[in-house]
Amino acid sequence: MQAWRENVVYLQNCSARQEGIFRFFADGMLPFNYQQSEAMIESGHGIIFNIQGYCIHDGPGIRTSVFLKGCPLRCPWCQNPESHSFHPELLFADEKCSGCGECVRICPEKAIRLYGKKSRTDRQLCKNSGLCVDACPNEARAAIGNWVTDEEVFKKIAADSLFYQESGGGVTLSGGEPLAQPEFAARILKRCRDAGFHTALDTCGYASWTTAQEVLRHVNLVLFDFKHMNPQIHRKYTGVSNELILQNAEKIHHGMSIPMWARVTLVPGFNDSAENIEATARFIADRLSNAVPVHLLPYHRLGEAKWERLDRKNEIASTEIPGEHKLVECRRIFESFGLTAIMGG
């Protein structure tokens, strides 16, 4: 609990807040039910939105990926927008709604109304009680985000231990941003390490170094996301600058000597220019090491429906998917710096 609070305070006082775009408080880290969140964290719980087995793209071998809910960044190309906030949320599938009105009748906050033959939820009034989810006969409503203990998570991870042993796999914490729930993440990872499971952390790197260290000491591999090398552009699109992120990348690689895979999601019009790809390759090669492999992940549109179901605007919905020529071009730039570039993973 103390580490969570210290990390919030640290990031609150960093450059992001000074520039007036401190997203933790402005956009969901400390929601309307902040006291409830504190109580759950105090009791040893953390919030997740998925546990996915048999993953083959989140580290070596066959893995179980645990997705922690909550992230300090707001990347408009995010494929998991339901991971942004640190509290349970409602997903609404408009095409399944029959307008029966059961959700309207049961909502204690009177946050739901019928407009024609479809229900609509006032997100400002909604307190995520979940009653409308249970009442909906068409499964048009779903609650995303569960408070669980590290013991409960570990039991699900351990159930697939045979796959890890035979494939050289393990467990990966993803999100959201796992470093935003440091104590919870550390407890899960420690249980896994104690059980002999390989552990990986998929992170954007935006956390105080003190916080990051407490989690990283239980990690065998870091999957580090590089979004843009220009701090102003990074801030414009994600809500935070990249100085702290890049500092942490160097500290992880050189200070803790944890193996790292660099991950670059190629988003047309944002970070796929030759100038930015060269800057990213130069940082990895010069400031980290040529031994760090680079995984190129082309932007896709599979997450667009989630934005709609959260009643949020997807600012890059019309963005084109990068073509084969662009992917090859980017790979060659990384290779020209002596780096190994891999498509996917």
FIMARMAR-464963 format. One record per residue (C-alpha): residue in three letters; x, y, z; residue number from 1. Coordinates in steps of 0.5 Angstrom, whole numbers, plus 500, padded with zeros to 3 digits. Layout:
N
+------+-----+-----+-----+------+
! resn !   u !   v !   w ! resi !
+------+-----+-----+-----+------+
!  ALA !   X !   Y !   Z !  NUM !
...
+------+-----+-----+-----+------+
END
This chain:
345
+------+-----+-----+-----+------+
! resn !   u !   v !   w ! resi !
+------+-----+-----+-----+------+
!  MET ! 500 ! 500 ! 500 !    1 !
!  GLN ! 506 ! 505 ! 502 !    2 !
!  ALA ! 509 ! 504 ! 495 !    3 !
!  TRP ! 503 ! 505 ! 491 !    4 !
!  ARG ! 502 ! 512 ! 495 !    5 !
!  GLU ! 509 ! 514 ! 494 !    6 !
!  ASN ! 509 ! 512 ! 487 !    7 !
!  VAL ! 502 ! 517 ! 486 !    8 !
!  VAL ! 506 ! 522 ! 490 !    9 !
!  TYR ! 512 ! 522 ! 486 !   10 !
!  LEU ! 509 ! 522 ! 479 !   11 !
!  GLN ! 504 ! 527 ! 482 !   12 !
!  ASN ! 510 ! 532 ! 483 !   13 !
!  CYS ! 514 ! 530 ! 476 !   14 !
!  SER ! 514 ! 534 ! 470 !   15 !
!  ALA ! 507 ! 531 ! 467 !   16 !
!  ARG ! 503 ! 535 ! 473 !   17 !
!  GLN ! 507 ! 541 ! 472 !   18 !
!  GLU ! 505 ! 542 ! 465 !   19 !
!  GLY ! 498 ! 541 ! 467 !   20 !
!  ILE ! 497 ! 534 ! 464 !   21 !
!  PHE ! 497 ! 530 ! 470 !   22 !
!  ARG ! 493 ! 524 ! 468 !   23 !
!  PHE ! 493 ! 520 ! 474 !   24 !
!  PHE ! 488 ! 524 ! 478 !   25 !
!  ALA ! 485 ! 528 ! 472 !   26 !
!  ASP ! 483 ! 521 ! 468 !   27 !
!  GLY ! 482 ! 515 ! 473 !   28 !
!  MET ! 488 ! 513 ! 477 !   29 !
!  LEU ! 484 ! 516 ! 483 !   30 !
!  PRO ! 477 ! 515 ! 481 !   31 !
!  PHE ! 470 ! 517 ! 485 !   32 !
!  ASN ! 471 ! 511 ! 489 !   33 !
!  TYR ! 478 ! 512 ! 491 !   34 !
!  GLN ! 477 ! 510 ! 499 !   35 !
!  GLN ! 474 ! 504 ! 496 !   36 !
!  SER ! 480 ! 503 ! 492 !   37 !
!  GLU ! 485 ! 504 ! 498 !   38 !
!  ALA ! 481 ! 499 ! 502 !   39 !
!  MET ! 482 ! 494 ! 497 !   40 !
!  ILE ! 489 ! 495 ! 496 !   41 !
!  GLU ! 490 ! 496 ! 504 !   42 !
!  SER ! 487 ! 489 ! 505 !   43 !
!  GLY ! 492 ! 486 ! 500 !   44 !
!  HIS ! 488 ! 486 ! 493 !   45 !
!  GLY ! 489 ! 489 ! 486 !   46 !
!  ILE ! 485 ! 490 ! 480 !   47 !
!  ILE ! 486 ! 486 ! 474 !   48 !
!  PHE ! 481 ! 485 ! 468 !   49 !
!  ASN ! 484 ! 479 ! 465 !   50 !
!  ILE ! 488 ! 473 ! 466 !   51 !
!  GLN ! 490 ! 469 ! 459 !   52 !
!  GLY ! 493 ! 463 ! 458 !   53 !
!  TYR ! 497 ! 459 ! 453 !   54 !
!  CYS ! 500 ! 466 ! 450 !   55 !
!  ILE ! 506 ! 466 ! 446 !   56 !
!  HIS ! 507 ! 473 ! 444 !   57 !
!  ASP ! 509 ! 476 ! 451 !   58 !
!  GLY ! 516 ! 473 ! 452 !   59 !
!  PRO ! 519 ! 466 ! 451 !   60 !
!  GLY ! 515 ! 459 ! 451 !   61 !
!  ILE ! 508 ! 458 ! 453 !   62 !
!  ARG ! 506 ! 463 ! 458 !   63 !
!  THR ! 500 ! 466 ! 462 !   64 !
!  SER ! 499 ! 473 ! 462 !   65 !
!  VAL ! 496 ! 477 ! 467 !   66 !
!  PHE ! 493 ! 484 ! 465 !   67 !
!  LEU ! 493 ! 489 ! 471 !   68 !
!  LYS ! 488 ! 495 ! 471 !   69 !
!  GLY ! 490 ! 502 ! 471 !   70 !
!  CYS ! 495 ! 506 ! 467 !   71 !
!  PRO ! 498 ! 513 ! 467 !   72 !
!  LEU ! 499 ! 514 ! 460 !   73 !
!  ARG ! 493 ! 515 ! 455 !   74 !
!  CYS ! 496 ! 512 ! 448 !   75 !
!  PRO ! 490 ! 514 ! 443 !   76 !
!  TRP ! 492 ! 507 ! 439 !   77 !
!  CYS ! 491 ! 503 ! 446 !   78 !
!  GLN ! 488 ! 496 ! 444 !   79 !
!  ASN ! 486 ! 495 ! 451 !   80 !
!  PRO ! 482 ! 502 ! 453 !   81 !
!  GLU ! 479 ! 498 ! 459 !   82 !
!  SER ! 486 ! 498 ! 462 !   83 !
!  HIS ! 486 ! 505 ! 463 !   84 !
!  SER ! 482 ! 507 ! 469 !   85 !
!  PHE ! 484 ! 504 ! 476 !   86 !
!  HIS ! 477 ! 501 ! 478 !   87 !
!  PRO ! 471 ! 497 ! 475 !   88 !
!  GLU ! 468 ! 499 ! 469 !   89 !
!  LEU ! 462 ! 498 ! 464 !   90 !
!  LEU ! 462 ! 496 ! 457 !   91 !
!  PHE ! 456 ! 496 ! 453 !   92 !
!  ALA ! 455 ! 493 ! 447 !   93 !
!  ASP ! 450 ! 497 ! 443 !   94 !
!  GLU ! 448 ! 492 ! 438 !   95 !
!  LYS ! 446 ! 487 ! 443 !   96 !
!  CYS ! 441 ! 492 ! 447 !   97 !
!  SER ! 434 ! 490 ! 445 !   98 !
!  GLY ! 431 ! 496 ! 449 !   99 !
!  CYS ! 427 ! 492 ! 454 !  100 !
!  GLY ! 429 ! 497 ! 460 !  101 !
!  GLU ! 431 ! 492 ! 465 !  102 !
!  CYS ! 437 ! 496 ! 466 !  103 !
!  VAL ! 433 ! 502 ! 467 !  104 !
!  ARG ! 429 ! 500 ! 473 !  105 !
!  ILE ! 435 ! 497 ! 477 !  106 !
!  CYS ! 440 ! 502 ! 477 !  107 !
!  PRO ! 440 ! 505 ! 484 !  108 !
!  GLU ! 444 ! 511 ! 481 !  109 !
!  LYS ! 438 ! 513 ! 475 !  110 !
!  ALA ! 444 ! 513 ! 471 !  111 !
!  ILE ! 441 ! 509 ! 465 !  112 !
!  ARG ! 435 ! 512 ! 460 !  113 !
!  LEU ! 432 ! 509 ! 454 !  114 !
!  TYR ! 433 ! 513 ! 448 !  115 !
!  GLY ! 429 ! 510 ! 442 !  116 !
!  LYS ! 430 ! 503 ! 443 !  117 !
!  LYS ! 437 ! 503 ! 446 !  118 !
!  SER ! 439 ! 504 ! 453 !  119 !
!  ARG ! 444 ! 510 ! 455 !  120 !
!  THR ! 449 ! 510 ! 461 !  121 !
!  ASP ! 451 ! 517 ! 464 !  122 !
!  ARG ! 458 ! 515 ! 466 !  123 !
!  GLN ! 458 ! 521 ! 471 !  124 !
!  LEU ! 452 ! 518 ! 475 !  125 !
!  CYS ! 454 ! 511 ! 474 !  126 !
!  LYS ! 458 ! 508 ! 480 !  127 !
!  ASN ! 459 ! 501 ! 477 !  128 !
!  SER ! 455 ! 497 ! 482 !  129 !
!  GLY ! 454 ! 492 ! 476 !  130 !
!  LEU ! 447 ! 491 ! 478 !  131 !
!  CYS ! 445 ! 492 ! 470 !  132 !
!  VAL ! 450 ! 487 ! 468 !  133 !
!  ASP ! 446 ! 482 ! 472 !  134 !
!  ALA ! 439 ! 484 ! 470 !  135 !
!  CYS ! 441 ! 485 ! 462 !  136 !
!  PRO ! 438 ! 479 ! 459 !  137 !
!  ASN ! 442 ! 480 ! 452 !  138 !
!  GLU ! 448 ! 480 ! 455 !  139 !
!  ALA ! 449 ! 487 ! 452 !  140 !
!  ARG ! 453 ! 490 ! 459 !  141 !
!  ALA ! 459 ! 487 ! 462 !  142 !
!  ALA ! 463 ! 489 ! 468 !  143 !
!  ILE ! 471 ! 490 ! 467 !  144 !
!  GLY ! 475 ! 489 ! 473 !  145 !
!  ASN ! 476 ! 485 ! 479 !  146 !
!  TRP ! 479 ! 486 ! 485 !  147 !
!  VAL ! 483 ! 479 ! 487 !  148 !
!  THR ! 489 ! 477 ! 492 !  149 !
!  ASP ! 495 ! 475 ! 489 !  150 !
!  GLU ! 494 ! 468 ! 492 !  151 !
!  GLU ! 488 ! 468 ! 487 !  152 !
!  VAL ! 492 ! 470 ! 481 !  153 !
!  PHE ! 497 ! 465 ! 483 !  154 !
!  LYS ! 493 ! 459 ! 483 !  155 !
!  LYS ! 490 ! 460 ! 476 !  156 !
!  ILE ! 498 ! 461 ! 474 !  157 !
!  ALA ! 500 ! 455 ! 477 !  158 !
!  ALA ! 495 ! 451 ! 474 !  159 !
!  ASP ! 498 ! 451 ! 467 !  160 !
!  SER ! 505 ! 450 ! 470 !  161 !
!  LEU ! 506 ! 444 ! 466 !  162 !
!  PHE ! 506 ! 448 ! 460 !  163 !
!  TYR ! 511 ! 453 ! 462 !  164 !
!  GLN ! 516 ! 447 ! 464 !  165 !
!  GLU ! 515 ! 443 ! 457 !  166 !
!  SER ! 516 ! 450 ! 453 !  167 !
!  GLY ! 521 ! 454 ! 457 !  168 !
!  GLY ! 515 ! 459 ! 458 !  169 !
!  GLY ! 512 ! 462 ! 465 !  170 !
!  VAL ! 508 ! 468 ! 467 !  171 !
!  THR ! 508 ! 475 ! 464 !  172 !
!  LEU ! 505 ! 481 ! 468 !  173 !
!  SER ! 502 ! 486 ! 463 !  174 !
!  GLY ! 496 ! 491 ! 463 !  175 !
!  GLY ! 495 ! 497 ! 464 !  176 !
!  GLU ! 501 ! 498 ! 467 !  177 !
!  PRO ! 504 ! 493 ! 472 !  178 !
!  LEU ! 508 ! 498 ! 476 !  179 !
!  ALA ! 502 ! 502 ! 478 !  180 !
!  GLN ! 500 ! 497 ! 482 !  181 !
!  PRO ! 507 ! 495 ! 485 !  182 !
!  GLU ! 506 ! 492 ! 491 !  183 !
!  PHE ! 501 ! 487 ! 488 !  184 !
!  ALA ! 505 ! 486 ! 482 !  185 !
!  ALA ! 511 ! 484 ! 486 !  186 !
!  ARG ! 507 ! 479 ! 491 !  187 !
!  ILE ! 505 ! 476 ! 484 !  188 !
!  LEU ! 512 ! 475 ! 481 !  189 !
!  LYS ! 515 ! 473 ! 488 !  190 !
!  ARG ! 510 ! 467 ! 488 !  191 !
!  CYS ! 512 ! 465 ! 481 !  192 !
!  ARG ! 519 ! 466 ! 482 !  193 !
!  ASP ! 519 ! 462 ! 489 !  194 !
!  ALA ! 515 ! 456 ! 485 !  195 !
!  GLY ! 521 ! 456 ! 479 !  196 !
!  PHE ! 517 ! 460 ! 474 !  197 !
!  HIS ! 520 ! 465 ! 469 !  198 !
!  THR ! 517 ! 472 ! 470 !  199 !
!  ALA ! 517 ! 477 ! 465 !  200 !
!  LEU ! 514 ! 485 ! 466 !  201 !
!  ASP ! 511 ! 488 ! 460 !  202 !
!  THR ! 512 ! 496 ! 462 !  203 !
!  CYS ! 512 ! 503 ! 459 !  204 !
!  GLY ! 517 ! 504 ! 464 !  205 !
!  TYR ! 513 ! 510 ! 467 !  206 !
!  ALA ! 514 ! 510 ! 475 !  207 !
!  SER ! 519 ! 512 ! 480 !  208 !
!  TRP ! 525 ! 508 ! 480 !  209 !
!  THR ! 524 ! 506 ! 488 !  210 !
!  THR ! 518 ! 503 ! 486 !  211 !
!  ALA ! 520 ! 500 ! 480 !  212 !
!  GLN ! 526 ! 497 ! 483 !  213 !
!  GLU ! 521 ! 493 ! 488 !  214 !
!  VAL ! 518 ! 490 ! 483 !  215 !
!  LEU ! 524 ! 488 ! 478 !  216 !
!  ARG ! 528 ! 484 ! 483 !  217 !
!  HIS ! 523 ! 479 ! 482 !  218 !
!  VAL ! 523 ! 479 ! 474 !  219 !
!  ASN ! 527 ! 475 ! 469 !  220 !
!  LEU ! 525 ! 479 ! 463 !  221 !
!  VAL ! 523 ! 486 ! 461 !  222 !
!  LEU ! 519 ! 487 ! 455 !  223 !
!  PHE ! 520 ! 495 ! 455 !  224 !
!  ASP ! 515 ! 499 ! 450 !  225 !
!  PHE ! 518 ! 505 ! 446 !  226 !
!  LYS ! 513 ! 510 ! 444 !  227 !
!  HIS ! 517 ! 516 ! 441 !  228 !
!  MET ! 523 ! 519 ! 442 !  229 !
!  ASN ! 521 ! 526 ! 442 !  230 !
!  PRO ! 519 ! 528 ! 449 !  231 !
!  GLN ! 514 ! 533 ! 446 !  232 !
!  ILE ! 511 ! 529 ! 442 !  233 !
!  HIS ! 511 ! 523 ! 447 !  234 !
!  ARG ! 507 ! 528 ! 452 !  235 !
!  LYS ! 502 ! 530 ! 446 !  236 !
!  TYR ! 500 ! 523 ! 445 !  237 !
!  THR ! 501 ! 520 ! 451 !  238 !
!  GLY ! 500 ! 525 ! 457 !  239 !
!  VAL ! 507 ! 524 ! 459 !  240 !
!  SER ! 514 ! 526 ! 457 !  241 !
!  ASN ! 519 ! 520 ! 456 !  242 !
!  GLU ! 525 ! 523 ! 460 !  243 !
!  LEU ! 523 ! 518 ! 466 !  244 !
!  ILE ! 521 ! 512 ! 462 !  245 !
!  LEU ! 528 ! 513 ! 458 !  246 !
!  GLN ! 532 ! 514 ! 465 !  247 !
!  ASN ! 529 ! 507 ! 467 !  248 !
!  ALA ! 530 ! 503 ! 461 !  249 !
!  GLU ! 538 ! 505 ! 462 !  250 !
!  LYS ! 537 ! 503 ! 470 !  251 !
!  ILE ! 534 ! 497 ! 468 !  252 !
!  HIS ! 539 ! 495 ! 463 !  253 !
!  HIS ! 545 ! 497 ! 466 !  254 !
!  GLY ! 544 ! 498 ! 474 !  255 !
!  MET ! 540 ! 491 ! 474 !  256 !
!  SER ! 542 ! 487 ! 468 !  257 !
!  ILE ! 535 ! 484 ! 467 !  258 !
!  PRO ! 535 ! 482 ! 460 !  259 !
!  MET ! 530 ! 486 ! 456 !  260 !
!  TRP ! 526 ! 486 ! 449 !  261 !
!  ALA ! 525 ! 492 ! 446 !  262 !
!  ARG ! 518 ! 493 ! 444 !  263 !
!  VAL ! 516 ! 498 ! 438 !  264 !
!  THR ! 508 ! 499 ! 436 !  265 !
!  LEU ! 509 ! 502 ! 429 !  266 !
!  VAL ! 503 ! 507 ! 429 !  267 !
!  PRO ! 502 ! 511 ! 422 !  268 !
!  GLY ! 503 ! 518 ! 423 !  269 !
!  PHE ! 506 ! 518 ! 430 !  270 !
!  ASN ! 512 ! 514 ! 431 !  271 !
!  ASP ! 513 ! 511 ! 424 !  272 !
!  SER ! 518 ! 516 ! 421 !  273 !
!  ALA ! 525 ! 515 ! 419 !  274 !
!  GLU ! 527 ! 520 ! 424 !  275 !
!  ASN ! 524 ! 517 ! 430 !  276 !
!  ILE ! 525 ! 510 ! 428 !  277 !
!  GLU ! 533 ! 512 ! 427 !  278 !
!  ALA ! 533 ! 516 ! 434 !  279 !
!  THR ! 529 ! 509 ! 437 !  280 !
!  ALA ! 535 ! 505 ! 434 !  281 !
!  ARG ! 540 ! 509 ! 436 !  282 !
!  PHE ! 538 ! 510 ! 443 !  283 !
!  ILE ! 537 ! 502 ! 444 !  284 !
!  ALA ! 544 ! 501 ! 441 !  285 !
!  ASP ! 548 ! 506 ! 444 !  286 !
!  ARG ! 545 ! 507 ! 451 !  287 !
!  LEU ! 543 ! 500 ! 452 !  288 !
!  SER ! 546 ! 495 ! 448 !  289 !
!  ASN ! 546 ! 491 ! 441 !  290 !
!  ALA ! 544 ! 485 ! 445 !  291 !
!  VAL ! 537 ! 488 ! 446 !  292 !
!  PRO ! 532 ! 485 ! 441 !  293 !
!  VAL ! 527 ! 489 ! 438 !  294 !
!  HIS ! 520 ! 487 ! 437 !  295 !
!  LEU ! 516 ! 491 ! 432 !  296 !
!  LEU ! 509 ! 491 ! 433 !  297 !
!  PRO ! 504 ! 494 ! 427 !  298 !
!  TYR ! 498 ! 498 ! 429 !  299 !
!  HIS ! 492 ! 494 ! 428 !  300 !
!  ARG ! 484 ! 496 ! 429 !  301 !
!  LEU ! 482 ! 490 ! 434 !  302 !
!  GLY ! 481 ! 494 ! 440 !  303 !
!  GLU ! 477 ! 500 ! 436 !  304 !
!  ALA ! 470 ! 496 ! 439 !  305 !
!  LYS ! 472 ! 497 ! 446 !  306 !
!  TRP ! 473 ! 504 ! 445 !  307 !
!  GLU ! 466 ! 505 ! 443 !  308 !
!  ARG ! 463 ! 500 ! 448 !  309 !
!  LEU ! 466 ! 505 ! 454 !  310 !
!  ASP ! 463 ! 511 ! 450 !  311 !
!  ARG ! 470 ! 514 ! 449 !  312 !
!  LYS ! 472 ! 517 ! 443 !  313 !
!  ASN ! 478 ! 514 ! 439 !  314 !
!  GLU ! 482 ! 519 ! 436 !  315 !
!  ILE ! 486 ! 515 ! 431 !  316 !
!  ALA ! 480 ! 510 ! 429 !  317 !
!  SER ! 481 ! 512 ! 421 !  318 !
!  THR ! 489 ! 511 ! 422 !  319 !
!  GLU ! 491 ! 506 ! 417 !  320 !
!  ILE ! 495 ! 499 ! 418 !  321 !
!  PRO ! 502 ! 500 ! 417 !  322 !
!  GLY ! 503 ! 496 ! 410 !  323 !
!  GLU ! 509 ! 491 ! 409 !  324 !
!  HIS ! 513 ! 496 ! 405 !  325 !
!  LYS ! 513 ! 500 ! 412 !  326 !
!  LEU ! 515 ! 494 ! 416 !  327 !
!  VAL ! 521 ! 492 ! 412 !  328 !
!  GLU ! 523 ! 499 ! 412 !  329 !
!  CYS ! 523 ! 500 ! 419 !  330 !
!  ARG ! 526 ! 493 ! 420 !  331 !
!  ARG ! 532 ! 495 ! 416 !  332 !
!  ILE ! 533 ! 501 ! 420 !  333 !
!  PHE ! 534 ! 498 ! 426 !  334 !
!  GLU ! 538 ! 493 ! 423 !  335 !
!  SER ! 543 ! 498 ! 420 !  336 !
!  PHE ! 545 ! 500 ! 428 !  337 !
!  GLY ! 547 ! 493 ! 429 !  338 !
!  LEU ! 540 ! 491 ! 432 !  339 !
!  THR ! 536 ! 484 ! 431 !  340 !
!  ALA ! 529 ! 486 ! 429 !  341 !
!  ILE ! 523 ! 481 ! 430 !  342 !
!  MET ! 516 ! 482 ! 427 !  343 !
!  GLY ! 511 ! 481 ! 432 !  344 !
!  GLY ! 512 ! 478 ! 439 !  345 !
+------+-----+-----+-----+------+
END
